[in-house]
Amino acid sequence: MTSKTEETSFDEALERTGNGLYNILLVLTSSLLLLAIGVDLFGFTLVVATACDLQLTVSQKGILASLPFAGIILVSYLWGYISDTRGRRFSLVLSMQAGFVLSCLCSITPHWIALGFIKFLSVCFSCAANSVTYTLVGESCIQRLRSKYMLLMTSLLLLSPAVAAVLAYPTLSLDFELPLPGLAVIFRPWRLLMIVLALPSGIGGIAIYFFYESPKFLAYLGKNEESLEVLKAIYEINHRYCKEDFKVQSIKLNEDLVKKQTSLVRRIYEQSAPLFRRPLLFRTLQLFYIVAVVYVTNNTSLVWLSHILDLVRVSLENGAAAGNICSLISNDASAVHTAVNSTAEKFSPEICLGYIKENVILTFVATQTSYAFLNFLISYLPNHRRCLVISILCLSSVSGVLLNLMPEPISSVFFFMMFTCTCLCMGVLASYFVDLYPTSCRGMVACLSVMVGRSSTFVGINLIGNLIFYHCQVTFYLWSLLVLSSVVAAWFLPPDKAQMDPAVV
């Protein structure tokens, strides 16, 4: 009878741990893991562009650059299952260390097919950080700061292309050739760059080992004593008090748990099926649709951003800058079409520079630093998530229309950059996946959201990337309409200040 009266709900016990050193270090380490996967993804495109000795054709470069996204699409589902059955911390330690080792192996591959295959495997592991980090932080931090921390983590993720470019510039500026006997490989700066880009994964994988498993996940498994010990340890680190000062004797997780010994396929089905049944079906489809629009708009635009800025820069230098982005792209497309008709695709090592131009570095640094700073400011508005998502998507949709109406390139480029601001929604959406879903399928839905986002990116790069050169204005108008449709979906998100109960949303 006494134990019943002393039983405390898990959420209340977590709130009593407060906020302090443990939470800050966990957020910093999780941010490093997110930065690592972003650096790995975007940095690899710089590796492909500078691997001159592989003598890659345009199509081979495209295959190599897209393989990491294919890896994310294929295994996100599996990492969601592993996260929800084996643990958040276990998933991160395993995935980041394996990803680091495989990325380093990429640096000594003799052929582009071997490079692509090992890189594919590397990303299949390291992509777990895309979603599991948010889940671990969300289940280890108090409600008041949860959304803010997730937005701060996203700020680091948004910085990853800029960090990759900054790391690539001095590395590729080196000039050395080191033959590796027995491997038929000459070790050049672009191979060293792959090791440099993998370092955040290795460091983060070691650092996360020293943190505790999610206490909510342990409680979900029925390991209430272990969960309570973790809560006491967090309390001790945060407040510099003894564990005995934590006035909780027993905890209870307010979620119905049923554990059965079933097959792997059956367990994966049981982890994901609730997401597509009532009462979660509508919320899952709603959030996945917004995620798809956010990713396809930002990531696809990011691929073409440096190319468009190069066109504007050349036009300004020649004193002939006139018209908006679509005018410049249409002119460039005509020139490309003529060149393609007269010259077949061939090996062209003479145009491979082996280094990254300064304007590309400045482009990545300026745009991604701006987005990271804005995301940092958004983190101070955790109680206005719905309004923020709607406002950002509206801004993006309007900018997509306005860039077509500008009479000169500078303002058109400005609105193109504003069009890509959908990335500011990523952290907010991640916090919804933590708040709106029960522990039993939280890791799965987060990983599936990453799969949806990267799938839309894969489609967008190949579909929109072709349309934009030959039907530029129509493409942007339809694209803006797509973003506007996600505003309608965001309108039905839960009210900002309501207490969201996973059982009723």
N, C-alpha and C positions, 0 to 999 in steps of 0.2 A: 504494500500500500504506500509505503514511504517513497519507493523508487518512482511510482506513478506521479506523485505530487512534485518530485524534484526533476521530472523530465522536461527538457527544454527543446523547443523546435530548433531545427538546424539553422534556419535563417536568423533567428534571434541570437543563437550562440555565435554565428559568424559576425554579426553586428558588434557583439561584445569584444571581439578581437581588436576592433578599431582599425586605424590606418597608421602605418609607420614604416620603419626601415624595411621590413620584410616585403611589404607590398610594393614599395618603390623599387627595390632591387629586382623583384619579380617582373615588374612592368618594363624595367630597363633591359633585362635579359630577354624577355619576350619580344621587345622592340628590335633587339639585335637579331633575333631569329627571323623576324619578318624582313628586316633589312637584308639579311643574308639571302633569302630566296629571291627577293627583288633584284639584288645585285647579280645573282647567278643567272636569272632569266634575261635581263636587259644587257648585262655585260657580255653574255655569250653572242649576242648579235654583233658586238664590236669585235669579238674574236673571229667570227666568220668573215667579217669584212676585211680583216687584216691578215688572214692566213694565206699569204701569197704563194708559198711553196706548195700548197695543195692544188693550185691551179684550178680553182672551182669555177664552173659555169654559173650563169645566173640561176638556172633551175636548181642546181645543187646547193647553192647558197640559200635559196628559198626553203628547200627541204630541211637543211640543217637548222635554220632559224626557227622553223615551226615545230620541230620535234619536241622541244621542252614543253610547249603548250599541249601537244598530244599526250605527253606523259601525265600531265596534271589531269586532263580529262579522263584518262583511263583508270587512274588509281585513287582519285579523291573519294570515291565510294568506299573503297577498301580501308582507307585511313579513317574514315568516319566510323566504320565498324570496329577497327582496332582501338580507336580512342574510347569508344563507349563500352568496350569489353575488357581491355587490358590496362587502360589508364591513359590520362593525358601526358603525364611526365614520361612514362615508358615510351609512348609514341614519339615524343620529341627527341629523347636521347637516342633512340634507335635510328630514327630517320635522318637526323642532322649529321651524326657521325658516319653513317653509311653514305650519305650524299657527299660529304667532304672527301672521303676516300675515293669514291668513284670519279669525282670531279678532278682530283689530282691525277688519276689514271688517264684521264682524257688528254693530259699534256704530253703523253708519250705514245699516242696512237699514230701509226704510220699512214693510215688511209682515212679518207673522209667518211667512209661508211662505218668504220670502227669507231671513229670519233662521234658520229651521230648516235650509234647504238649505245655506247657507254654514257653519253650525255643524257640520253633518254632514260636510262636506268637511274642515273644520278638524280634527275628531277623527280622521277617516280618516288624516290625516298624523301628528298628535302621538301617537296611540296606540302607535306603534312603540316609544316609551320604556318601555312596560309590560313588555316582555320583553328587548329588545335590550340594555338597560343591564345586566341581570343577566349576560347572555352575555359582554359586553365585560369586565366586572369579573372574572368567573370565569376568563376566559382570559388575564388580565393580572396576576393575583395568585397568590401561592404557596398551595399546598394547605392549609397549616395555618390560614390566616386567611380562606380563601375563604367558608366558611359564615357566619362571624362578620360579615364585611363585608356579605353579602347580607341578613342579618337587620337590620343597622343601616340599610341602605337601605330596607328594608320599614318600619322605624320612622317614617321620614320620609313614606312613602306613607300610613301609617295616620293621620298628623297632618294630611293634606291637607284633610279636611272642616273641621277646626278652623281651619286657616289661612285657608281660603276664607271662613269665617264672620267671622273677625277682620278680614280685608280688606274684607268687605262692609259691616260695621257703620259705620265712619266714612265710607266712600264714599257709602253710601245716606243718611247723615245730612245730607249737603250739600243745599242748596236753590238750584238755578239752572235756567234754561231758556235755551238758546242755539239760535236758529233757524239751520239750515244751508241757505242759498239754493241752489235748483236740485235739492235732494234731497227736498224735502217732509218733512223730518225736523226735529224739535225735540230737541236734544241735552240729555238729562236725566241725573241721577246713575246710573240703572241702565245707561245706555249707557257711561258712563265706567267703571263697574265691570267691563264686559267687557274693556276695555283693561288695567285693573289686574290682573285675573285672568290675562291672557295674558302679562304681563311675565316670570314665571318661565320660560316656554317660550322667549321671545326671549333672555333672559340665558343660560339653559342651552345653547341652540343655538349661541351664540357661544363659550361656554366650552369645549364639547366639541371644537370645531375645533382647539384647541391641544394636544390629546392625540394619541397615536399610535394607529394601527390595531391591532387585536388581533394580537399576534405569532403566535399559534397559527393564526389565520385565514390570515395570509400564508404560513405554512409549509404549510398545507393546500392553498393554490394552487400550491405548488411554488416560491414565492419565498423560498427559504431564506436568501439573502443579505440581503434586506430584513428578514426576520424576525429574523435575527441582529443587524442594526443596531439594530432596535427594542429588543431585549433588552439590548444594550450601552448604549443611551441610558437605559433604565430603571435599569440598574445604576449608571450615572454619576450620575443624579439622586438615587437612593436613598442612595448611599454617599459622594457628593462625591469620587469617584475618577475617574481617567481611563478612557476606554473600553478602553484597552489592558490595563488590569488585569483585565478580564473574561476569565478563562481558558477560553474556548470558541472553537474555530476553525471548527467546522462542526456543524450540527444535523441531526437526523433525526426526523421525525414518525412515530411508531409506529402509523400508520393507513394502510390500503390506499386509494390514491386512483386514481380512473379519471375522466378528463375527456374528454368528447366534445362535438362541435358538434351540438346537437340543437335542436328547436323549443322555444319558451317553455313550452308546455303539457307537453311531454315532460320538460323539466328540472324543472318544479314537481312533476310526478309522481315523478320520481326522488329529489327531496329528501324527499318525505313518505312514499313507499311503504315504505321500510325501517322506519318507525315502526310499521307495522301488519303486519309479518312477523316471524317468529321470527328471532333470539331476543328482539327488543324488544317484540313484540306484547303480551305479558302486562303488562310494566312500563308501557307506554303506557296501556293500558286502566285499569290500577290507579291510576296517578297522575291521569289525567284524571277518573276517578270521584271521587277525594278532592277534587280541585280544584273540581269542580262542586258538591259538598256544602258545601265551605268558603265559596264565593262566594254560593251561594243562601241560606245561613243568615245570614251577616254582612250582606251588602248589602241583602237584602230587609228584614231586621230594622231596619237603619239608617234605611230610609225611614219606618218607623212609630214610631221611638223618640221623636222630639220630640212627636208627637201623643199617645202614651200618657202621657208625662210631663206634658203639659198637662192631660190628664184627671185625673191624680192630684193635680196642684197645685190645680185648681179644686175637687176634692172635699175636699181638706184645708182650703181657705179657707172652704168652706161648712160645715165641721164634719160632713160626712156621708160621710166616706171609709170604706167598708166593702166587703169582698170583695176578690178578687184582680184581676189585669189583665183576665181574661176577663169578669168580672162588669161591670167598667167599660166594656169594649168592647161587650158585649152591650147595655147600657143605651144607650150612644151610638148603636149601630146601629139600635135601635128608633126613637130620635128622628129619625135621618137618614131611615129608611124612611118615617116619617110625613110628613116635610117633602117628600120626593120625590114622594109621592102627591098632595100638595096644591099643589106648585109646580113648574112645568116649568123645565128648565135655561134660563138666559138670561144675557145680558151683565150683569155686576154690578160696574161700576167703583167703586161706592161702598164695597165691602168690600175693595178693594185698597189696602193701607196705603202701599205704596211704600217701605217700610223693613222691617227684620227686628227682631222683638221680642227683648228681652234674654234671655228664658228659652231661646229657640232657640239663641242664641250660646253661652250657658253650657252647654247640653246637648251641643252639638258639641265644645266645648273640653274639658269634663270627661271625656266618654267616650273621645274619640280620644287625648287626652293620656295617659290611663290605659293604653290599649292600646299606645301608642308606648313608654311607659316599660317595660311588661312585655316588649315585644318586644326592647327594649334589654337587659334582664336575660337573656333567652333567648339572646342573641348570645354570652354567656359560657359556653354549654353546647354547643359545636359538635359534640362527640363523643357527644351523646345525642339525635340528631335523631328517631330512630324512637320512642323513649320519650316525647319531647315531643309529637309528633303524636298518639300514642295517648292520652296524658294529657289534652291539650287537647280532643280530640274527645269523650272520655268525660265531661269536665267539662261541656261544652256539652250533651250528650245528657241527663245527669242534671238539669241546670238547667232544661231544657225541660219535664221532668216535674214538678219541684218548684214551678215558678211557677204551675202549675195547682192545687197542693195548699195554697198559703198562704192563711190566712184574712183577711189584710189587704193593702193595696196596696203598702206600702213594701218589705216583704220580697219580694213578687211582682215588683216592678220590679227589685230587686237581682238576682234570678235571671234575669230577662229580659236584663239587661245581661251576665250571665255566659253566657247562651245565645249571645250574639253574639261570644264570644271566639274563634270559629274563625278569625278574621282573623290570629291569632297563628301560624297554620300557614303563611301565605302565603310568608314568607321561607324557611322550612325547605323547603317544596316546590320553590321556585325553585332552591335549591342542589342538589336531587336531579336536576333537569333538566340541570344543568351537569355533574354527576358521572357520571350513568348513561348519557349518550348521546355518541356520537362527534362530532367537530367538524363533519363534513359535514352533519349534520341537527340540530345543537344549537339553532341559531337558529330553525329551523322548529318544533321541538317546543315551544320556549318560547312562540312566538307562537300556536301552536295551543292551548296551555294557557290563554292569555289569552282566546282566542275561546270556548273551552269554559266558562270562568268567567263571562264576560260574557253568554253565551247562557243559562246557568242563572239568572243574575240577571234577565235580561229576562223569562224565563218565571216566575220566582218572584215578581217584583213584580206581574205581572198575574194569576197564578193564586192564590198565597197571599194577596195583598192583598185579594182578593174573599172567599175562604173564611174568613179570620180574623174577619170581622165577624159572620158568621152561624153558623159552626161552630167557635168559638174553641178550646174544649178539645180536641175531636177533632183539629183542625188541629195543635195543639202536640204532642199525643201521637204522631201520625203523623210529624210533623217530627222529633221526638226519635228515633223509630225509624229514620228516614232517616240521621240523624247517627250513630247506633249502628252502622248497616251500614257506614259509612265507617271505623269503628274496626276492623271485621273486615278490610277491605281494607288498612288501614295495618299490621295485624299482620304482613303478609307483605312489608313493606318490608325492604331489606337490613339486616343487623346493623349497629349503630352504628359499631363500631370496625374493621370489615373494610375492606380496600382494595378499592374498587369499580372493576372493570374494565368499561368499556362493551362490550367484545367478548363478555363472558360473562353479563351480566345479562339 
